[in-house]
Amino acid sequence: MDAVLVENLVKRYGDVVALDGISFSVAGGEIFGLLGPNGAGKTTTIKILTGLTRPTSGRALVAGFDVVKETREVKRRIGWISSEIIVDDELTALENLEIQARLHGVSNWRERALQLLRYFGLADAANRPVGKFSTGMRKRLEVAMALLHGPEILFMDEPTVGLDVGARLGFWEVVRQINREFGVAVLLTTHYMEEAEELCRRVAVINKGKIAAVGTPDELKAKYGVDVIELEVEKPVDVSRLTPFGEVAAQDGKVLVKTRRAEEVLADVVKAVDGVKSVKIKKSSLDTVFINLTGASIEGEQTDLRKIYMRVRRARR
Amino acid sequence: MIAQLYALYKREVLKLFRSRYMWLMIIAQPVMWIIFFGNSLAGLPSAFLTQFLGVGSYLSYMLPGMVSITVMTTGMFSSMSLVFDRRMGYLKRVLATPTPKAAVFLAKALGAATRGLLTVPVILAVGALLGVHYSINPASLLLWVAALVAAGVGFAGLFTALTVNTSDFHAPGVVNNFITMPLMFTSTALFPRQFFPEWLRAISAVNPLTYLTELGRDAVTYGTPPDATAFIYLAAFSAAATAAALVIVERLLTAD
C-alpha cells in the first residue's frame, strides 16, 4: 500500500490557487522529496496531508485513510516536523515528550521517551528546560516527539532550514536511520537540491502549484538536467553567435550558456567568443534541473539573494 | 479526549507556575487593588457604610467583588494563550495529532480559571492582613467556590470564542475591554445597587458578575445562607458560554 496517494489535489485560498491539481504517490518505507521554490505549494500539500487544512477538491490518502473523511485515523499514523522548531521552551525535554505522547494517547510514554532521548543523544538533557538547548538539540527533540507514537509516515516541512552544516549532515543521518530502522516512510519538502539528492529515493519538482516532474534524482537529471558553461570575457560578446549551442545569458563580463553536453560543445563555444579569460562548466545536477523546471534564474548571485530573502522572511514570521 | 485535555491542561499549568511574572501579577495586583481602591471610601462614616453596604467596612464589602472581577478578567489569558499558540505554531503541532478541538479550548479555559482561582486566597489573605473580619457561612463558601470555577471557565470561554480565529496579539486585550469594563461597572462588584440609577439597576440585575459577587458576600462578608437562585443563574450563564464556545471552536478553530 502507498504511504501517501494524492490525486488531482486542488487548494484555493480565495482567488489564489495554491495547488493546481497535483498527483503523486509515496511508497511505504520510501523517502520522498517535494522540491520547489517558496510559494510553490509544498507547505500547503503538507498541511492537507496532515489534516491541518482541507483541500478544495481532489483526493488524498495517507496510510490508506482519506485525509478529509478519516482525518483522525490519518493523524494517528503520522508524525509532523515543522520548518520552524515548535517546542515549549519553559518545559523540559521530557515534559515536551510527555505532552506530545499524551496527545497521541501513548500510555507507556516515559519508557519510549527515555529510549528516544538516548537514541538522539539527549539523555543528559532530559530534565533541562528546552529554552537552553541549541538549535540542533531542539531539532532532534522535535524528531523524537514525532516518533513517540510509532508513526507510519513522517512529514517534514523544510526540516533543515536554520541548521548549521554539521547539524544538517547529522539530521540527514537521523532521517536515513529512522527510515531504515523504524521503516518509516518520509515525505519531506525542501528547496535545497543537495538535501533532496542526499536523502530522497524519488523527488517531485513542484512549481506554482503544479508538479513539473517526478522521478529519481538520476532520472530527473538525465531528462531535465542541463550543463552550464560559464565564460568570463574581456568585452561584451555577440550573443547570437552562441545561441546555436543553447540558451544564453550575458551579464557583467560573464556569459552563461545552457547546453546538454557541455564537454562536446566546449571547444566550439570558446572559439565563437573573442577574449575568453576563463571557462567553467557546471555539470547537470538537481540544481540545474530545478532551475530548468521552475524557471528560476541561472545567475548564482540572484539565487543567493533569494536564499537570503527567504531566510529574512522566515525570521520575521 | 480526557488524555489530551489532561496533557494540554498540564502544559498550561506548568507554564503558568514557571513564570515568575505570573506570580508577581497574582500577588501584586490584589495588593494594589485592596490598598488603593479598597481604602477609597474609608473616610466615610461607618454608619453610612453599614446602612448602604450592610457591613461597616468598604474593604470587606468590596473583596468578593474584587474576586469576581479578577476571575472574570483572567479569562482573557485563555484567549491570549490561544493567540500565542497560533502565532508560535504550537496549534499546528496539536492539531496534527488526533486531539479534538474541544480539548484545546477546554485546556485553555481551565488554565485561565486556575490562574484566576489562585488569586482568590491571596485576595482574602491580604484582606485579612489589613483587618477585614470575615463572617463565613460554610455552605455558601462551598457554593461560591463552585461558582468561581464555573464562572472562570465561562468567561474564559466567552473571550476565547470571540478571538478564536485571530493571530493578532491585540485582539484579546481589546475584546476583553469591551466585555469586562461594562460588566464590572454594571455589576454590584464595587458599589451597591442602591447607588445606581434605574437603568443601571436593570443591567446589574442580569449581569452574571452581580450574582457571582453576591454569592461571595453571602459566603464571607455577611455569612448568610447560600442563594440557590443566584447560583443557578450563574451556572446557567457559564454553561451557555462554554457550550457556545465549544460550538464556535469546533467550527472556526484553525491551525494558523
Interface residues (C-beta under 8 A of the other chain):
Chain A: K47 T50 G51 L52 T53 R72 K75 R76 I78 W80 S82 E84 I86 D88 E90 L91 E95 E98 I99 Q100 R102 L103 H104 G105
Chain B: A3 Q4 Y6 A7 L8 K10 R11 L14 K15 R18 S19 M88 G89 Y90 K92 R93 V94 L95 A96 T97 P98 T99 T254 A255 D256
